Amino acid sequence: MKEFYPKKGRVILHVDMNSFYASVEMAYDPELKGKPLAIAGNVEERKGIIITCSYEARKFGVKTTMPLWEAKKLCPNMIIKKPQFDRYRTASVAMFDILREFTDLVEPVSIDEGYLDITESYKLGTPLEIAETIQKRIYDRLDLPCSIGIAPNKFLAKMASDFKKPMGITVLRKRDVPSVLWPLAVEEMHGIGKKTGEKLRSQGIETIKALAEADSIQLKGLLGINGPRLKDRANGFDNRHVDPQSANEFKSIGNSTTLTKDTSNQQELFLTIAELAHKVATRMKRKKVHTKGISITIRYSNRKNFSKSKKLNNPLKSESDLIEVSKELFLQGWDGNPVRLLGITATDLVENNYVAKQLDLFSFEKEAEKEPLWKTIEQLKEKYGTKIIEPASERNGISKSDEDVGTQTSFNKDFLQGK
C-alpha cells in the first residue's frame, strides 16, 4: 500500500461530525431519526436561539443562530430539544478513541472535529480505504455520521471535508486547487469570515483565485500578517503539522504589579485590579482565548502571600467580567492590612473557536445577544473555520501599546476533560 502514499509529503485527514449535537440526540433516541430536529436554548421562549439542527430541518430553511420563533414558522413540526452537553462530550470522547485506532497523530480541534496524519498508516490500507473504514466504524459503533477530507495538508483537508455532507469523503490534492477551489467565492474559504470577506471584496478580491493572485503587500496592509497567510492557503500551501499535544497544552495568562507604596486604600487597590485586568484581557484578545478560572494574589507589607481562585461555570474574556470576578475574589481574601503586591491570573484557558461551552439556557441567550460571533459553536466552524478572524470591534479595542502587554501563552482545549 505504500505506493499510494507520497514519498516526501504527508497524508492528512480532517474528520468533521455532521450536525453533531442533533446527531447525538438521534443516536440516543432513534425515533428522532429522519425528523426535523433542533437543539436550542430557552426552548419555552420565543427569544430562544437555534444552536444546531438536523439536515431534515435545514431543508425547511432552518439555520444555526436563527431565532426559535422564526425557525418554527419555517418548520412548524420541528422537534426542539434542550442541549445535553455531558451526552455530547461522551460521544466526542468515543469518537476520538476510534480515530486513535488508526494513528497516534490525532489532533482534536473542537468537540466534533479533528485532524489525523496517516502518512505512516499505510499498512492499514490506502488513504481512501482508511477514511471509509473510519467513517463506517464511527457510524456502526456510535450511530453518528461524519464527513472526511483527505489532503496533503490541514487546510486542504478541512476544505475537502466541507464539500460533501452528510457522510461524504472527498480527496483534494494541490493540483486540484485551481479547478476546485479558485472558482469559489472568497467567503467560502476556510479562515475567512464575513468581515474579512467584505474587506477583500472592497479591494476587488471576490474569489479564492483572486486572493491567490493578489499582491502580498496589499494583503498585509489590508489584513495584517494574516493577509499573506491567507494567500498561501488560497494557493494550497499549509505547513502546519498535526500536533496530538495541542489539546493538552496548558499555560495561564497573568499580570502582577508591586505597588509604589503599601496601601490599604480600597479605591486605590480596585484601580490597580482594573489595570491588571485590562492587561490580562488584552493578552487574551490577542491570543484568542477565554478563561474558565480566575485567581488573585495578594502580598502584604509583611511579605505574607495570599491567593484565592475561582472556577467559572462559563468561560469569560471581557475586561469588565475579569474586573468583577477579581474584585469579588479580592474582597473575599483581603484582611484589610496594607498590600504591597497584587496579581491576577486567568487559568484553564480555552481557545475562542474551539470552546465547547456548557452553557445553561439563560447564559446561552445572554451571550448570544451580547456577541453574535459567539452565538454557537456550529456557526464558528461552518462559517469561519478553525482559525476565525477576530471581530473588528475586538481588534479595535487593542491599542498599539496594548500589543506589547505580557508574554507568550498557550491554551488548554478542555472540552474532552470534563472540567
C-alpha positions in Angstrom: 0.0 0.0 0.0 3.0 2.3 0.4 2.8 3.3 -3.3 -0.4 5.1 -2.6 1.4 7.4 -0.2 3.7 10.3 -1.1 7.5 9.8 -0.7 8.1 13.2 0.9 4.7 14.7 1.7 2.0 13.9 4.2 -1.5 12.5 4.1 -3.9 14.4 6.4 -7.5 13.6 7.2 -10.0 16.0 8.6 -12.9 14.3 10.3 -15.9 16.5 10.8 -19.0 15.1 12.6 -22.2 16.0 10.8 -24.8 18.2 12.7 -23.1 16.7 15.8 -25.5 17.7 18.7 -28.6 16.8 16.7 -27.0 13.5 15.5 -26.1 12.5 19.1 -29.7 13.1 20.1 -30.9 10.9 17.3 -28.4 8.2 18.3 -29.8 8.4 21.8 -33.4 8.3 20.7 -33.8 6.6 17.3 -37.4 7.8 17.0 -35.9 11.2 16.2 -34.2 9.9 13.0 -35.4 11.3 9.8 -37.3 14.1 11.5 -36.6 17.8 11.6 -34.8 18.4 14.9 -33.2 21.4 16.5 -31.2 22.0 19.6 -32.0 25.3 21.2 -31.6 27.5 24.2 -34.7 28.6 26.1 -36.9 26.2 24.2 -40.0 27.6 26.0 -39.4 31.2 25.0 -39.8 33.0 21.7 -36.4 34.5 22.0 -34.7 31.1 22.1 -31.9 30.6 19.5 -31.1 27.5 17.4 -27.8 26.1 18.4 -27.8 23.4 15.7 -30.3 21.5 13.7 -30.6 18.3 11.7 -30.4 18.2 7.9 -34.1 17.5 7.8 -34.7 20.8 9.5 -32.3 22.6 7.2 -34.4 21.6 4.2 -37.0 24.0 5.5 -34.6 26.8 5.7 -33.8 26.5 9.4 -30.3 27.7 10.2 -28.0 27.9 13.2 -28.4 31.1 15.3 -31.9 31.6 13.9 -34.5 32.8 16.5 -36.7 29.9 17.6 -39.9 31.7 16.6 -38.6 32.2 13.1 -37.5 28.6 12.8 -40.9 27.4 13.9 -42.6 29.5 11.3 -40.5 27.8 8.6 -40.9 24.3 10.1 -44.0 24.1 12.4 -43.4 20.3 13.1 -39.8 20.7 14.1 -38.8 18.9 17.3 -37.0 21.1 19.8 -34.5 19.7 22.4 -32.5 21.3 25.1 -28.7 20.8 24.8 -27.2 17.9 26.8 -23.6 18.7 26.9 -22.5 15.8 29.0 -24.0 13.5 26.4 -22.1 15.3 23.6 -18.8 15.1 25.4 -19.2 11.4 26.0 -19.9 10.9 22.2 -16.9 13.1 21.4 -14.5 11.0 23.6 -15.7 7.8 22.0 -15.2 9.3 18.5 -11.6 10.4 19.2 -10.9 7.0 20.7 -11.9 5.5 17.3 -9.6 7.9 15.5 -6.6 6.8 17.6 -7.1 3.3 16.5 -5.6 4.3 13.1 -2.7 6.6 14.3 -1.3 8.3 17.3 -1.1 11.5 15.4 -4.6 12.8 16.2 -5.2 16.4 16.9 -8.7 17.4 18.3 -9.6 20.9 17.4 -13.1 21.0 18.8 -15.6 18.7 20.4 -16.7 17.3 17.0 -13.7 17.6 14.6 -10.1 16.7 14.4 -7.1 16.0 12.2 -5.2 12.8 11.6 -1.8 12.3 10.0 -2.0 8.8 8.4 1.2 9.0 6.4 2.7 6.1 8.3 -0.5 4.1 8.5 -0.1 2.6 5.0 -0.3 -0.9 6.3 -3.9 -0.3 7.1 -4.8 0.4 3.5 -4.9 3.3 1.0 -5.9 6.8 2.3 -9.4 6.4 0.8 -9.8 2.9 2.4 -8.7 4.2 5.8 -11.2 7.1 5.5 -14.0 4.8 4.6 -13.2 2.5 7.5 -13.1 5.4 9.9 -16.5 6.7 8.7 -18.1 3.2 8.8 -16.6 2.5 12.3 -17.9 5.7 13.8 -21.3 5.1 12.3 -21.5 1.4 13.3 -20.3 1.9 16.8 -21.8 5.3 17.7 -24.6 5.7 15.1 -23.1 9.1 14.2 -22.4 10.4 10.7 -19.3 12.2 9.7 -17.6 13.7 6.6 -13.9 13.3 5.9 -11.4 15.3 3.8 -8.2 13.7 2.5 -5.4 16.0 1.5 -1.6 16.7 1.8 -2.1 19.4 4.5 -4.6 20.6 7.1 -6.1 23.5 5.1 -7.0 21.4 2.1 -8.2 18.5 4.3 -10.6 21.0 6.1 -11.8 22.4 2.9 -12.4 18.9 1.5 -14.4 17.7 4.5 -16.9 20.5 3.9 -17.7 19.5 0.3 -19.9 16.5 0.9 -22.3 16.5 3.9 -23.5 14.3 5.5 -21.4 11.1 5.2 -19.1 12.4 2.5 -15.5 11.6 1.7 -13.5 14.0 -0.6 -9.9 13.9 -1.8 -8.4 17.3 -2.5 -4.8 17.4 -4.0 -2.7 20.5 -4.5 -3.1 20.1 -8.3 -6.9 20.3 -7.8 -6.7 23.8 -6.2 -7.1 25.9 -9.4 -10.0 23.9 -10.7 -11.8 23.1 -7.4 -11.1 26.0 -5.0 -10.3 29.0 -7.1 -13.8 29.4 -8.7 -15.4 29.6 -5.2 -16.4 32.9 -3.6 -13.7 34.1 -1.2 -16.0 33.8 1.8 -16.2 30.0 1.2 -12.6 29.6 2.1 -11.8 28.2 5.5 -10.4 31.0 7.7 -12.4 33.8 6.0 -15.4 35.2 7.8 -18.0 37.8 6.8 -16.0 40.9 7.8 -12.7 39.7 6.2 -14.7 38.8 3.1 -16.1 42.4 3.0 -12.6 43.8 3.3 -11.3 41.6 0.4 -14.3 42.5 -1.8 -13.7 46.2 -1.2 -10.4 45.6 -3.0 -12.0 43.6 -5.8 -10.9 40.3 -4.4 -14.1 38.3 -4.8 -12.9 34.7 -5.5 -10.3 32.4 -4.0 -8.4 32.7 -7.3 -8.3 36.5 -6.9 -6.9 36.0 -3.4 -4.3 33.5 -4.6 -3.1 36.0 -7.2 -3.4 39.2 -5.0 -0.4 41.3 -4.1 1.1 40.2 -0.8 2.0 43.7 0.3 -1.6 44.9 -0.4 -3.0 42.0 1.6 -0.7 42.7 4.5 -1.8 46.3 4.5 -5.4 45.2 4.5 -5.4 42.3 6.9 -2.0 42.4 8.7 0.1 39.3 8.9 -3.0 37.2 8.2 -3.2 38.5 4.7 -0.1 36.8 3.2 -1.0 33.7 5.2 -4.5 33.5 3.6 -2.9 34.0 0.2 -0.7 30.9 0.9 -3.8 28.9 1.8 -5.5 30.0 -1.3 -2.6 28.6 -3.3 -2.9 25.3 -1.3 0.1 25.8 1.0 0.0 24.9 4.7 3.0 23.6 6.6 1.3 23.1 10.0 1.8 19.7 11.5 -0.8 17.5 13.2 0.0 18.0 16.8 -1.5 15.5 19.3 -0.3 17.5 22.2 -2.0 20.7 21.3 -5.2 19.7 23.1 -3.3 19.1 26.3 -1.2 22.2 26.4 -1.9 24.5 29.4 -0.5 27.8 30.4 -2.1 30.7 32.1 -2.1 34.4 31.4 -1.3 36.6 34.4 0.0 40.0 35.4 1.1 41.3 38.7 2.4 44.6 40.0 4.3 45.9 43.1 2.5 49.0 44.3 4.5 52.2 44.6 3.7 52.2 48.3 2.0 49.8 50.6 -1.7 50.7 50.8 -4.9 49.7 52.4 -7.0 52.2 50.5 -9.7 50.1 48.8 -10.3 52.5 46.0 -6.6 52.5 45.0 -6.5 48.7 45.2 -9.5 48.5 43.0 -7.9 50.8 40.4 -4.8 48.5 40.4 -7.1 45.5 39.9 -8.7 47.2 37.0 -5.3 48.0 35.4 -4.2 44.4 35.8 -7.5 43.1 34.4 -7.0 45.3 31.4 -3.6 43.8 30.7 -4.8 40.2 31.1 -7.9 40.9 28.9 -5.7 42.5 26.2 -3.4 39.4 26.1 -6.4 37.1 26.0 -7.8 39.0 23.0 -4.5 38.8 21.2 -4.2 35.0 21.9 -7.9 34.5 21.1 -8.8 32.7 24.3 -11.4 32.6 27.0 -10.7 31.7 30.7 -12.6 29.3 32.9 -10.7 30.2 36.0 -9.5 33.3 37.8 -7.1 33.6 40.6 -5.8 36.6 42.5 -2.6 37.0 44.5 -2.2 39.4 47.5 1.2 40.1 49.1 1.0 42.1 52.3 3.5 44.6 53.6 4.8 41.9 56.0 5.6 39.8 52.8 3.0 37.2 53.6 1.2 35.9 50.5 -2.5 35.0 50.0 -4.1 33.6 46.9 -7.8 33.0 46.1 -9.1 31.3 42.9 -12.5 30.6 41.4 -13.7 28.1 38.8 -16.2 29.7 36.4 -19.3 28.0 35.2 -19.0 29.6 31.8 -15.8 30.9 30.1 -15.3 34.6 30.0 -12.9 37.0 28.2 -14.2 40.6 28.7 -12.3 43.1 30.7 -15.4 44.1 32.7 -16.0 40.4 33.7 -12.4 40.0 34.7 -12.6 43.1 36.9 -15.8 42.0 38.5 -14.6 38.5 39.4 -11.2 39.7 40.5 -12.7 42.3 42.9 -15.0 39.6 44.3 -12.0 37.3 45.0 -10.0 40.2 46.4 -12.7 41.1 48.9 -13.0 37.5 49.9 -9.3 37.3 50.7 -8.2 40.7 51.8 -7.9 41.1 55.6 -7.7 44.9 55.5 -4.0 45.1 56.0 -1.7 47.2 53.7 -1.0 45.5 50.4 2.4 45.5 48.6 1.7 43.4 45.5 -1.4 42.4 43.5 -1.7 39.8 40.8 -4.5 38.5 38.5 -4.2 35.2 36.6 -6.5 33.7 34.0 -6.3 30.0 34.1 -7.9 27.0 32.4 -7.7 28.7 29.0 -9.8 27.6 26.1 -9.3 28.8 22.5 -12.2 31.0 21.2 -13.1 29.0 18.2 -12.8 25.6 19.9 -14.6 26.3 23.1 -17.4 23.8 23.9 -19.4 25.7 26.4 -21.6 24.0 28.9 -23.9 27.0 29.0 -27.1 26.9 30.9 -30.0 28.1 28.7 -30.2 31.6 30.2 -26.5 32.3 29.8 -26.5 31.0 26.3 -29.2 33.5 25.3 -27.4 36.3 27.2 -24.1 35.7 25.5 -25.6 35.2 22.1 -27.3 38.6 22.3 -24.0 40.2 23.6 -21.7 38.9 20.8 -23.1 37.4 17.6 -19.8 35.7 16.8 -20.3 33.5 19.8 -23.9 32.5 19.2 -23.0 28.9 18.6 -20.0 26.7 18.1 -21.5 25.3 15.0 -21.5 28.8 13.3 -17.9 29.3 14.1 -16.9 26.0 12.5 -19.1 26.2 9.4 -18.8 29.9 8.6 -15.4 31.0 10.0 -13.3 27.8 10.1 -11.0 26.8 12.9 -8.9 30.0 12.6 -11.5 32.6 12.7 -10.7 36.3 12.3 -11.5 38.2 15.4 -14.3 40.8 15.3 -13.3 44.2 14.2 -14.8 45.7 17.4 -12.5 43.4 19.4 -9.4 44.2 17.3 -10.0 47.9 17.5 -10.1 47.6 21.3 -6.3 46.8 21.3 -4.1 49.8 21.0 -0.5 49.8 19.8 0.7 50.0 23.4 -1.6 47.1 24.4 0.0 44.8 21.8 3.2 44.8 23.9 1.4 43.6 27.0 2.5 40.3 28.5 4.4 37.2 27.4 3.6 34.1 25.4 0.9 31.7 26.4 -1.0 28.7 25.0 -4.3 27.1 25.7 -6.0 24.1 27.0 -8.7 22.6 24.9 -10.5 21.1 27.8 -13.7 20.1 26.0 -12.7 16.5 26.5 -11.6 16.7 30.0 -15.0 17.2 31.8 -13.9 20.3 33.7 
